[in-house]
């Protein structure tokens, strides 16, 4: 994935704790990682529709000059829907990679000063996302007993 991605690998203490417990019991993490990947596609697409970051902050508005030349001047980051439509994941025993292969995904996420593009963070886990990730891991942990 050359564009922009997030790695779900125990980025918070509670997710790390759930991952460690699953690994200790020898659970193959491919299935829970795939479930999380599917969830993250929906979650991120919903945030695209709401034009907000994982933290719930509204994205920077479009500039007047961009609105004047845009096909869809009211939609931030969705002019053609390509970025939103290329969200994908790669789930394995070791990790879950989630993001887009589109290189400009990073420019939109972090901003790109040379093109006067403000940062519009779109990639990451919200508090709700973290809760769902934990619930998925816990469900797999309880299935093993």
VMD Tcl script that builds the backbone (N, CA, C; Angstrom):
set m [mol new atoms 435]
animate dup $m
set s [atomselect $m all]
$s set {name element resname resid chain x y z} {
  {N N UNK 1 A 0.845 -1.163 0.000}
  {CA C UNK 1 A 0.000 0.000 0.000}
  {C C UNK 1 A 0.893 1.228 0.000}
  {N N UNK 2 A 1.034 1.911 -1.109}
  {CA C UNK 2 A 1.943 3.040 -1.220}
  {C C UNK 2 A 1.318 4.346 -0.764}
  {N N UNK 3 A 0.021 4.416 -0.609}
  {CA C UNK 3 A -0.646 5.674 -0.285}
  {C C UNK 3 A -0.569 6.043 1.168}
  {N N UNK 4 A -1.645 5.882 1.888}
  {CA C UNK 4 A -1.724 6.222 3.305}
  {C C UNK 4 A -2.328 5.039 4.032}
  {N N UNK 5 A -1.818 4.771 5.247}
  {CA C UNK 5 A -2.320 3.602 5.956}
  {C C UNK 5 A -2.213 3.803 7.462}
  {N N UNK 6 A -2.939 2.987 8.168}
  {CA C UNK 6 A -2.841 2.881 9.619}
  {C C UNK 6 A -2.630 1.404 9.923}
  {N N UNK 7 A -1.784 1.122 10.877}
  {CA C UNK 7 A -1.515 -0.255 11.277}
  {C C UNK 7 A -2.179 -0.485 12.620}
  {N N UNK 8 A -3.090 -1.453 12.688}
  {CA C UNK 8 A -3.723 -1.820 13.948}
  {C C UNK 8 A -2.879 -2.941 14.537}
  {N N UNK 9 A -1.998 -2.560 15.453}
  {CA C UNK 9 A -1.045 -3.527 15.988}
  {C C UNK 9 A -0.865 -3.393 17.487}
  {N N UNK 10 A -1.841 -2.863 18.146}
  {CA C UNK 10 A -1.709 -2.663 19.580}
  {C C UNK 10 A -1.340 -1.236 19.901}
  {N N UNK 11 A -1.897 -0.298 19.124}
  {CA C UNK 11 A -1.554 1.106 19.280}
  {C C UNK 11 A -2.043 1.702 20.600}
  {N N UNK 12 A -3.008 1.092 21.236}
  {CA C UNK 12 A -3.413 1.529 22.568}
  {C C UNK 12 A -3.205 0.365 23.527}
  {N N UNK 13 A -3.085 0.682 24.797}
  {CA C UNK 13 A -2.773 -0.339 25.802}
  {C C UNK 13 A -3.819 -1.446 25.835}
  {N N UNK 14 A -5.085 -1.092 25.750}
  {CA C UNK 14 A -6.131 -2.114 25.851}
  {C C UNK 14 A -6.169 -3.008 24.607}
  {N N UNK 15 A -5.907 -2.424 23.428}
  {CA C UNK 15 A -5.842 -3.242 22.212}
  {C C UNK 15 A -4.624 -4.162 22.309}
  {N N UNK 16 A -3.503 -3.635 22.780}
  {CA C UNK 16 A -2.309 -4.466 22.944}
  {C C UNK 16 A -2.579 -5.617 23.909}
  {N N UNK 17 A -3.292 -5.336 24.984}
  {CA C UNK 17 A -3.623 -6.370 25.963}
  {C C UNK 17 A -4.469 -7.483 25.325}
  {N N UNK 18 A -5.475 -7.096 24.543}
  {CA C UNK 18 A -6.318 -8.093 23.878}
  {C C UNK 18 A -5.515 -8.897 22.859}
  {N N UNK 19 A -4.649 -8.224 22.097}
  {CA C UNK 19 A -3.809 -8.925 21.124}
  {C C UNK 19 A -2.868 -9.907 21.819}
  {N N UNK 20 A -2.256 -9.469 22.903}
  {CA C UNK 20 A -1.337 -10.352 23.634}
  {C C UNK 20 A -2.061 -11.600 24.150}
  {N N UNK 21 A -3.281 -11.415 24.663}
  {CA C UNK 21 A -4.054 -12.559 25.170}
  {C C UNK 21 A -4.377 -13.536 24.050}
  {N N UNK 22 A -4.759 -13.012 22.887}
  {CA C UNK 22 A -5.061 -13.883 21.754}
  {C C UNK 22 A -3.815 -14.620 21.276}
  {N N UNK 23 A -2.714 -13.920 21.229}
  {CA C UNK 23 A -1.468 -14.562 20.783}
  {C C UNK 23 A -1.030 -15.656 21.759}
  {N N UNK 24 A -1.194 -15.399 23.056}
  {CA C UNK 24 A -0.793 -16.387 24.074}
  {C C UNK 24 A -1.579 -17.688 23.936}
  {N N UNK 25 A -2.831 -17.591 23.539}
  {CA C UNK 25 A -3.622 -18.816 23.403}
  {C C UNK 25 A -3.497 -19.414 22.015}
  {N N UNK 26 A -2.632 -18.824 21.188}
  {CA C UNK 26 A -2.364 -19.393 19.878}
  {C C UNK 26 A -3.430 -19.132 18.831}
  {N N UNK 27 A -4.237 -18.106 19.045}
  {CA C UNK 27 A -5.311 -17.784 18.107}
  {C C UNK 27 A -4.745 -17.213 16.816}
  {N N UNK 28 A -5.239 -17.695 15.691}
  {CA C UNK 28 A -4.900 -17.125 14.387}
  {C C UNK 28 A -5.634 -15.797 14.284}
  {N N UNK 29 A -4.908 -14.714 14.151}
  {CA C UNK 29 A -5.505 -13.374 14.155}
  {C C UNK 29 A -6.020 -12.924 12.788}
  {N N UNK 30 A -5.873 -13.759 11.773}
  {CA C UNK 30 A -6.313 -13.352 10.433}
  {C C UNK 30 A -7.802 -13.036 10.411}
  {N N UNK 31 A -8.622 -13.879 11.011}
  {CA C UNK 31 A -10.076 -13.662 10.982}
  {C C UNK 31 A -10.493 -12.394 11.747}
  {N N UNK 32 A -10.065 -12.203 13.000}
  {CA C UNK 32 A -10.457 -10.955 13.658}
  {C C UNK 32 A -9.896 -9.725 12.957}
  {N N UNK 33 A -8.681 -9.811 12.421}
  {CA C UNK 33 A -8.122 -8.678 11.686}
  {C C UNK 33 A -8.963 -8.357 10.452}
  {N N UNK 34 A -9.456 -9.381 9.760}
  {CA C UNK 34 A -10.318 -9.159 8.587}
  {C C UNK 34 A -11.648 -8.533 9.005}
  {N N UNK 35 A -12.213 -8.983 10.124}
  {CA C UNK 35 A -13.458 -8.374 10.620}
  {C C UNK 35 A -13.244 -6.895 10.922}
  {N N UNK 36 A -12.126 -6.600 11.535}
  {CA C UNK 36 A -11.814 -5.201 11.846}
  {C C UNK 36 A -11.617 -4.416 10.558}
  {N N UNK 37 A -10.951 -4.997 9.581}
  {CA C UNK 37 A -10.760 -4.323 8.291}
  {C C UNK 37 A -12.079 -3.969 7.635}
  {N N UNK 38 A -13.017 -4.907 7.636}
  {CA C UNK 38 A -14.344 -4.642 7.062}
  {C C UNK 38 A -15.048 -3.511 7.814}
  {N N UNK 39 A -14.952 -3.561 9.132}
  {CA C UNK 39 A -15.564 -2.507 9.950}
  {C C UNK 39 A -14.933 -1.143 9.627}
  {N N UNK 40 A -13.596 -1.104 9.515}
  {CA C UNK 40 A -12.916 0.166 9.274}
  {C C UNK 40 A -13.276 0.772 7.925}
  {N N UNK 41 A -13.523 -0.066 6.922}
  {CA C UNK 41 A -13.969 0.481 5.634}
  {C C UNK 41 A -15.268 1.246 5.833}
  {N N UNK 42 A -16.235 0.616 6.497}
  {CA C UNK 42 A -17.527 1.283 6.736}
  {C C UNK 42 A -17.366 2.531 7.586}
  {N N UNK 43 A -16.595 2.436 8.642}
  {CA C UNK 43 A -16.394 3.558 9.554}
  {C C UNK 43 A -15.766 4.754 8.829}
  {N N UNK 44 A -14.737 4.496 8.046}
  {CA C UNK 44 A -14.070 5.584 7.327}
  {C C UNK 44 A -14.961 6.162 6.231}
  {N N UNK 45 A -15.714 5.317 5.535}
  {CA C UNK 45 A -16.629 5.839 4.517}
  {C C UNK 45 A -17.703 6.721 5.153}
  {N N UNK 46 A -18.190 6.329 6.325}
  {CA C UNK 46 A -19.154 7.169 7.044}
  {C C UNK 46 A -18.541 8.514 7.412}
  {N N UNK 47 A -17.273 8.505 7.839}
  {CA C UNK 47 A -16.613 9.780 8.169}
  {C C UNK 47 A -16.417 10.640 6.925}
  {N N UNK 48 A -16.146 10.013 5.787}
  {CA C UNK 48 A -16.068 10.776 4.545}
  {C C UNK 48 A -17.402 11.484 4.301}
  {N N UNK 49 A -18.495 10.764 4.497}
  {CA C UNK 49 A -19.821 11.352 4.286}
  {C C UNK 49 A -20.093 12.513 5.245}
  {N N UNK 50 A -19.550 12.410 6.468}
  {CA C UNK 50 A -19.738 13.476 7.461}
  {C C UNK 50 A -18.645 14.537 7.372}
  {N N UNK 51 A -17.629 14.330 6.541}
  {CA C UNK 51 A -16.503 15.255 6.367}
  {C C UNK 51 A -15.841 15.571 7.700}
  {N N UNK 52 A -15.448 14.495 8.408}
  {CA C UNK 52 A -14.824 14.711 9.706}
  {C C UNK 52 A -13.664 13.757 9.951}
  {N N UNK 53 A -12.802 14.145 10.855}
  {CA C UNK 53 A -11.634 13.354 11.230}
  {C C UNK 53 A -12.041 12.246 12.192}
  {N N UNK 54 A -11.130 11.305 12.453}
  {CA C UNK 54 A -11.425 10.277 13.451}
  {C C UNK 54 A -11.736 10.867 14.832}
  {N N UNK 55 A -11.214 12.053 15.112}
  {CA C UNK 55 A -11.489 12.724 16.390}
  {C C UNK 55 A -12.835 13.433 16.401}
  {N N UNK 56 A -13.532 13.450 15.260}
  {CA C UNK 56 A -14.828 14.107 15.172}
  {C C UNK 56 A -14.755 15.565 14.761}
  {N N UNK 57 A -13.550 16.051 14.444}
  {CA C UNK 57 A -13.395 17.439 14.010}
  {C C UNK 57 A -13.770 17.571 12.537}
  {N N UNK 58 A -14.473 18.648 12.211}
  {CA C UNK 58 A -14.846 18.901 10.818}
  {C C UNK 58 A -13.591 19.190 9.997}
  {N N UNK 59 A -13.583 18.700 8.765}
  {CA C UNK 59 A -12.469 19.001 7.865}
  {C C UNK 59 A -12.484 20.469 7.487}
  {N N UNK 60 A -11.317 20.980 7.150}
  {CA C UNK 60 A -11.199 22.355 6.677}
  {C C UNK 60 A -12.101 22.531 5.452}
  {N N UNK 61 A -12.804 23.646 5.371}
  {CA C UNK 61 A -13.682 23.852 4.222}
  {C C UNK 61 A -12.887 24.023 2.928}
  {N N UNK 62 A -13.567 23.819 1.825}
  {CA C UNK 62 A -12.944 24.017 0.523}
  {C C UNK 62 A -12.722 25.506 0.284}
  {N N UNK 63 A -11.656 25.836 -0.414}
  {CA C UNK 63 A -11.397 27.241 -0.752}
  {C C UNK 63 A -12.396 27.691 -1.810}
  {N N UNK 64 A -12.633 28.966 -1.867}
  {CA C UNK 64 A -13.556 29.516 -2.869}
  {C C UNK 64 A -13.081 29.225 -4.286}
  {N N UNK 65 A -11.754 29.288 -4.517}
  {CA C UNK 65 A -11.240 29.025 -5.863}
  {C C UNK 65 A -11.463 27.563 -6.260}
  {N N UNK 66 A -11.323 26.653 -5.313}
  {CA C UNK 66 A -11.569 25.249 -5.621}
  {C C UNK 66 A -13.058 25.007 -5.864}
  {N N UNK 67 A -13.893 25.615 -5.044}
  {CA C UNK 67 A -15.344 25.463 -5.236}
  {C C UNK 67 A -15.769 25.910 -6.624}
  {N N UNK 68 A -15.145 26.966 -7.125}
  {CA C UNK 68 A -15.500 27.513 -8.439}
  {C C UNK 68 A -15.200 26.545 -9.571}
  {N N UNK 69 A -14.191 25.695 -9.411}
  {CA C UNK 69 A -13.834 24.770 -10.497}
  {C C UNK 69 A -14.219 23.326 -10.224}
  {N N UNK 70 A -14.801 23.057 -9.068}
  {CA C UNK 70 A -15.132 21.692 -8.678}
  {C C UNK 70 A -16.434 21.211 -9.297}
  {N N UNK 71 A -16.487 19.906 -9.583}
  {CA C UNK 71 A -17.715 19.284 -10.071}
  {C C UNK 71 A -18.736 19.164 -8.941}
  {N N UNK 72 A -18.253 18.973 -7.723}
  {CA C UNK 72 A -19.119 18.806 -6.548}
  {C C UNK 72 A -18.615 19.732 -5.444}
  {N N UNK 73 A -18.878 21.019 -5.557}
  {CA C UNK 73 A -18.277 21.994 -4.644}
  {C C UNK 73 A -18.692 21.870 -3.182}
  {N N UNK 74 A -19.671 21.064 -2.878}
  {CA C UNK 74 A -20.062 20.929 -1.478}
  {C C UNK 74 A -19.428 19.713 -0.803}
  {N N UNK 75 A -18.775 18.853 -1.562}
  {CA C UNK 75 A -18.219 17.619 -1.016}
  {C C UNK 75 A -16.709 17.713 -0.867}
  {N N UNK 76 A -16.245 17.638 0.376}
  {CA C UNK 76 A -14.815 17.683 0.653}
  {C C UNK 76 A -14.254 16.276 0.506}
  {N N UNK 77 A -13.186 16.133 -0.264}
  {CA C UNK 77 A -12.482 14.865 -0.523}
  {C C UNK 77 A -13.313 13.826 -1.269}
  {N N UNK 78 A -14.417 14.232 -1.863}
  {CA C UNK 78 A -15.252 13.241 -2.542}
  {C C UNK 78 A -15.603 13.674 -3.964}
  {N N UNK 79 A -14.843 14.539 -4.572}
  {CA C UNK 79 A -15.234 15.032 -5.897}
  {C C UNK 79 A -15.569 13.887 -6.860}
  {N N UNK 80 A -14.678 12.929 -6.993}
  {CA C UNK 80 A -14.940 11.780 -7.865}
  {C C UNK 80 A -15.204 10.500 -7.083}
  {N N UNK 81 A -15.006 10.527 -5.782}
  {CA C UNK 81 A -15.229 9.355 -4.939}
  {C C UNK 81 A -14.129 8.315 -5.013}
  {N N UNK 82 A -13.026 8.651 -5.676}
  {CA C UNK 82 A -11.966 7.661 -5.864}
  {C C UNK 82 A -11.286 7.321 -4.540}
  {N N UNK 83 A -10.877 8.334 -3.791}
  {CA C UNK 83 A -10.176 8.068 -2.531}
  {C C UNK 83 A -11.056 7.240 -1.597}
  {N N UNK 84 A -12.284 7.668 -1.418}
  {CA C UNK 84 A -13.232 6.951 -0.550}
  {C C UNK 84 A -13.458 5.519 -1.062}
  {N N UNK 85 A -13.468 5.346 -2.372}
  {CA C UNK 85 A -13.733 4.040 -2.968}
  {C C UNK 85 A -12.553 3.096 -2.986}
  {N N UNK 86 A -11.361 3.605 -2.666}
  {CA C UNK 86 A -10.183 2.729 -2.695}
  {C C UNK 86 A -9.737 2.289 -1.301}
  {N N UNK 87 A -10.527 2.584 -0.292}
  {CA C UNK 87 A -10.178 2.128 1.046}
  {C C UNK 87 A -10.155 0.605 1.055}
  {N N UNK 88 A -9.096 0.041 1.613}
  {CA C UNK 88 A -8.966 -1.410 1.646}
  {C C UNK 88 A -8.088 -1.825 2.806}
  {N N UNK 89 A -7.973 -3.119 2.992}
  {CA C UNK 89 A -7.148 -3.628 4.079}
  {C C UNK 89 A -6.451 -4.903 3.652}
  {N N UNK 90 A -5.420 -5.235 4.413}
  {CA C UNK 90 A -4.708 -6.494 4.244}
  {C C UNK 90 A -4.591 -7.094 5.637}
  {N N UNK 91 A -5.330 -8.158 5.876}
  {CA C UNK 91 A -5.337 -8.820 7.184}
  {C C UNK 91 A -4.472 -10.059 7.135}
  {N N UNK 92 A -3.629 -10.195 8.142}
  {CA C UNK 92 A -2.797 -11.393 8.255}
  {C C UNK 92 A -2.744 -11.823 9.714}
  {N N UNK 93 A -2.029 -12.887 9.961}
  {CA C UNK 93 A -1.817 -13.387 11.318}
  {C C UNK 93 A -1.087 -12.333 12.153}
  {N N UNK 94 A -0.221 -11.577 11.527}
  {CA C UNK 94 A 0.661 -10.652 12.237}
  {C C UNK 94 A 0.085 -9.252 12.438}
  {N N UNK 95 A -0.698 -8.762 11.450}
  {CA C UNK 95 A -1.135 -7.372 11.517}
  {C C UNK 95 A -2.319 -7.123 10.593}
  {N N UNK 96 A -2.883 -5.942 10.766}
  {CA C UNK 96 A -3.914 -5.444 9.866}
  {C C UNK 96 A -3.417 -4.126 9.318}
  {N N UNK 97 A -3.282 -4.045 8.004}
  {CA C UNK 97 A -2.945 -2.793 7.337}
  {C C UNK 97 A -4.221 -2.257 6.720}
  {N N UNK 98 A -4.494 -0.991 6.937}
  {CA C UNK 98 A -5.715 -0.385 6.410}
  {C C UNK 98 A -5.367 0.968 5.826}
  {N N UNK 99 A -5.927 1.268 4.654}
  {CA C UNK 99 A -5.686 2.571 4.052}
  {C C UNK 99 A -6.126 2.610 2.612}
  {N N UNK 100 A -5.359 3.354 1.819}
  {CA C UNK 100 A -5.638 3.510 0.401}
  {C C UNK 100 A -4.334 3.401 -0.373}
  {N N UNK 101 A -4.370 2.864 -1.580}
  {CA C UNK 101 A -3.164 2.852 -2.398}
  {C C UNK 101 A -2.919 4.194 -3.091}
  {N N UNK 102 A -3.854 5.107 -2.981}
  {CA C UNK 102 A -3.735 6.401 -3.656}
  {C C UNK 102 A -2.748 7.285 -2.896}
  {N N UNK 103 A -1.660 7.662 -3.564}
  {CA C UNK 103 A -0.624 8.447 -2.902}
  {C C UNK 103 A -1.140 9.781 -2.382}
  {N N UNK 104 A -2.115 10.360 -3.059}
  {CA C UNK 104 A -2.606 11.659 -2.604}
  {C C UNK 104 A -3.433 11.550 -1.323}
  {N N UNK 105 A -3.726 10.328 -0.871}
  {CA C UNK 105 A -4.407 10.145 0.402}
  {C C UNK 105 A -3.604 10.743 1.548}
  {N N UNK 106 A -2.297 10.590 1.497}
  {CA C UNK 106 A -1.431 11.158 2.539}
  {C C UNK 106 A -1.429 12.683 2.461}
  {N N UNK 107 A -1.411 13.236 1.248}
  {CA C UNK 107 A -1.424 14.696 1.103}
  {C C UNK 107 A -2.696 15.288 1.698}
  {N N UNK 108 A -3.811 14.632 1.479}
  {CA C UNK 108 A -5.066 15.122 2.056}
  {C C UNK 108 A -5.070 14.956 3.576}
  {N N UNK 109 A -4.536 13.853 4.065}
  {CA C UNK 109 A -4.532 13.593 5.500}
  {C C UNK 109 A -3.633 14.593 6.248}
  {N N UNK 110 A -2.417 14.789 5.755}
  {CA C UNK 110 A -1.433 15.622 6.446}
  {C C UNK 110 A -1.387 17.065 5.948}
  {N N UNK 111 A -1.982 17.313 4.771}
  {CA C UNK 111 A -1.867 18.622 4.141}
  {C C UNK 111 A -0.662 18.643 3.225}
  {N N UNK 112 A -0.675 19.571 2.299}
  {CA C UNK 112 A 0.417 19.689 1.327}
  {C C UNK 112 A 0.602 21.167 1.031}
  {N N UNK 113 A 1.547 21.757 1.753}
  {CA C UNK 113 A 1.736 23.206 1.712}
  {C C UNK 113 A 2.020 23.742 0.313}
  {N N UNK 114 A 2.819 23.027 -0.483}
  {CA C UNK 114 A 3.175 23.497 -1.831}
  {C C UNK 114 A 1.947 23.712 -2.718}
  {N N UNK 115 A 0.877 22.980 -2.441}
  {CA C UNK 115 A -0.342 23.111 -3.251}
  {C C UNK 115 A -1.453 23.804 -2.476}
  {N N UNK 116 A -1.078 24.398 -1.340}
  {CA C UNK 116 A -2.041 25.110 -0.497}
  {C C UNK 116 A -3.196 24.203 -0.070}
  {N N UNK 117 A -2.862 22.964 0.212}
  {CA C UNK 117 A -3.859 21.966 0.607}
  {C C UNK 117 A -3.816 21.803 2.125}
  {N N UNK 118 A -4.894 22.170 2.812}
  {CA C UNK 118 A -4.880 22.022 4.275}
  {C C UNK 118 A -5.028 20.553 4.668}
  {N N UNK 119 A -4.551 20.243 5.863}
  {CA C UNK 119 A -4.709 18.881 6.388}
  {C C UNK 119 A -6.182 18.621 6.664}
  {N N UNK 120 A -6.645 17.491 6.202}
  {CA C UNK 120 A -8.001 17.010 6.485}
  {C C UNK 120 A -7.859 15.558 6.941}
  {N N UNK 121 A -7.490 15.361 8.220}
  {CA C UNK 121 A -7.249 14.004 8.714}
  {C C UNK 121 A -8.469 13.110 8.516}
  {N N UNK 122 A -8.282 12.032 7.808}
  {CA C UNK 122 A -9.386 11.110 7.514}
  {C C UNK 122 A -9.056 9.683 7.963}
  {N N UNK 123 A -7.806 9.411 8.232}
  {CA C UNK 123 A -7.346 8.061 8.507}
  {C C UNK 123 A -7.011 7.901 9.982}
  {N N UNK 124 A -7.553 6.866 10.599}
  {CA C UNK 124 A -7.234 6.597 11.992}
  {C C UNK 124 A -8.412 5.990 12.725}
  {N N UNK 125 A -8.216 5.739 13.992}
  {CA C UNK 125 A -9.247 5.125 14.816}
  {C C UNK 125 A -9.882 6.160 15.727}
  {N N UNK 126 A -11.200 6.243 15.672}
  {CA C UNK 126 A -11.936 7.062 16.623}
  {C C UNK 126 A -12.060 6.275 17.920}
  {N N UNK 127 A -12.556 6.919 18.969}
  {CA C UNK 127 A -12.797 6.192 20.224}
  {C C UNK 127 A -13.777 5.046 19.989}
  {N N UNK 128 A -14.811 5.305 19.194}
  {CA C UNK 128 A -15.791 4.247 18.883}
  {C C UNK 128 A -15.129 3.104 18.119}
  {N N UNK 129 A -14.252 3.449 17.170}
  {CA C UNK 129 A -13.533 2.418 16.414}
  {C C UNK 129 A -12.708 1.552 17.361}
  {N N UNK 130 A -12.010 2.177 18.295}
  {CA C UNK 130 A -11.204 1.409 19.247}
  {C C UNK 130 A -12.079 0.454 20.051}
  {N N UNK 131 A -13.257 0.918 20.458}
  {CA C UNK 131 A -14.170 0.051 21.211}
  {C C UNK 131 A -14.620 -1.144 20.387}
  {N N UNK 132 A -14.891 -0.925 19.110}
  {CA C UNK 132 A -15.297 -2.026 18.233}
  {C C UNK 132 A -14.138 -3.004 18.036}
  {N N UNK 133 A -12.937 -2.480 17.830}
  {CA C UNK 133 A -11.758 -3.334 17.671}
  {C C UNK 133 A -11.584 -4.211 18.908}
  {N N UNK 134 A -11.687 -3.612 20.073}
  {CA C UNK 134 A -11.548 -4.360 21.325}
  {C C UNK 134 A -12.642 -5.420 21.435}
  {N N UNK 135 A -13.878 -5.057 21.084}
  {CA C UNK 135 A -14.995 -6.012 21.158}
  {C C UNK 135 A -14.766 -7.198 20.224}
  {N N UNK 136 A -14.247 -6.938 19.035}
  {CA C UNK 136 A -13.975 -8.025 18.085}
  {C C UNK 136 A -12.901 -8.952 18.646}
  {N N UNK 137 A -11.830 -8.369 19.165}
  {CA C UNK 137 A -10.770 -9.208 19.752}
  {C C UNK 137 A -11.307 -9.993 20.942}
  {N N UNK 138 A -12.096 -9.354 21.787}
  {CA C UNK 138 A -12.635 -10.042 22.961}
  {C C UNK 138 A -13.582 -11.175 22.559}
  {N N UNK 139 A -14.355 -10.965 21.514}
  {CA C UNK 139 A -15.254 -12.029 21.040}
  {C C UNK 139 A -14.445 -13.248 20.605}
  {N N UNK 140 A -13.338 -13.015 19.932}
  {CA C UNK 140 A -12.482 -14.130 19.500}
  {C C UNK 140 A -11.770 -14.762 20.678}
  {N N UNK 141 A -11.452 -13.954 21.680}
  {CA C UNK 141 A -10.815 -14.481 22.884}
  {C C UNK 141 A -11.780 -15.408 23.627}
  {N N UNK 142 A -13.044 -14.982 23.746}
  {CA C UNK 142 A -14.026 -15.813 24.460}
  {C C UNK 142 A -14.389 -17.064 23.669}
  {N N UNK 143 A -14.312 -17.001 22.338}
  {CA C UNK 143 A -14.632 -18.191 21.511}
  {C C UNK 143 A -13.611 -19.303 21.743}
  {N N UNK 144 A -12.423 -18.931 22.154}
  {CA C UNK 144 A -11.361 -19.922 22.323}
  {C C UNK 144 A -11.526 -20.734 23.594}
  {N N UNK 145 A -12.395 -20.287 24.489}
  {CA C UNK 145 A -12.562 -20.998 25.768}
  {C C UNK 145 A -13.831 -21.802 25.796}
}
mol reanalyze $m
mol bondsrecalc $m
mol representation Tube
mol addrep $m
